[in-house]
Amino acid sequence: MPDAPASTTSPPLATLPARPPFWDRLGIGISGLCMIHCLLLPVVLALAPLWPMAEELHAWLHPVFALLLVPTTLLALVHGYRRHRNRRIAMWLVAGLVIVLVAGVLGHEMPGAFAETSITVTGSVVLIAAHWRNWRAGAACRPHPPATVPPAS
């Protein structure tokens, strides 16, 4: 059974709140920083004469991004899903997070830096798009009341 939002079309941007909710803004920002890091680090490292220091910086950035992305994505997912109840958006948020985490954990085991960068950028783009959709879907509908359990008879 498809899980469609309350409205099948998104409202025009002019009718949406000026800014996405905090957790989606933070998730978009962190995912964007992660993507920029992955795209620019090879260029910076090629130009940097302090290779050992740059390599140490690169090694600790992955756990820092993970520590920031996991709670941000999960909080955005919970807050957004409470409003729109769209499982597809929740799946995309989780998928993007998993892709980025897999690239961060297994990236150095992959042959060549291109594979790690490609997978991380793919995960970051999925996360950014999912946060965007989470914001749009949440802004397009009224909040759903919390699920209640019917009383036992």
PEVEN-V406140 format. One record per backbone hydrogen bond with DSSP energy under -1.0 kcal/mol. CO is the residue of the C=O (numbers start at 1). NH is the residue of the N-H. If there is no record, write none. Layout:
BEGIN
CO|NH ; CO|NH
END
This chain:
BEGIN
12|15 ; 13|16 ; 21|25 ; 22|26 ; 23|27 ; 24|28 ; 25|29 ; 26|30 ; 27|31 ; 28|32 ; 29|33 ; 30|34 ; 31|35 ; 32|36 ; 33|37 ; 34|38 ; 35|39 ; 36|40 ; 37|41 ; 40|44 ; 41|45 ; 42|46 ; 43|47 ; 44|48 ; 50|54 ; 51|55 ; 52|56 ; 53|57 ; 54|58 ; 55|59 ; 56|60 ; 57|61 ; 60|64 ; 61|65 ; 62|66 ; 63|67 ; 64|68 ; 65|69 ; 66|70 ; 68|72 ; 69|73 ; 70|74 ; 71|75 ; 72|76 ; 73|77 ; 74|78 ; 75|79 ; 76|80 ; 77|81 ; 78|82 ; 80|84 ; 81|85 ; 82|144 ; 86|90 ; 87|91 ; 88|92 ; 89|93 ; 90|94 ; 91|95 ; 92|96 ; 93|97 ; 94|98 ; 95|99 ; 96|100 ; 97|101 ; 98|102 ; 99|103 ; 100|104 ; 101|105 ; 102|106 ; 103|107 ; 106|109 ; 113|117 ; 114|118 ; 115|119 ; 116|120 ; 117|121 ; 118|122 ; 119|123 ; 120|124 ; 121|125 ; 122|126 ; 123|127 ; 124|128 ; 125|129 ; 126|130 ; 127|131 ; 128|132 ; 129|133 ; 130|134 ; 131|135 ; 132|136 ; 133|137 ; 134|138 ; 135|139 ; 136|140
END
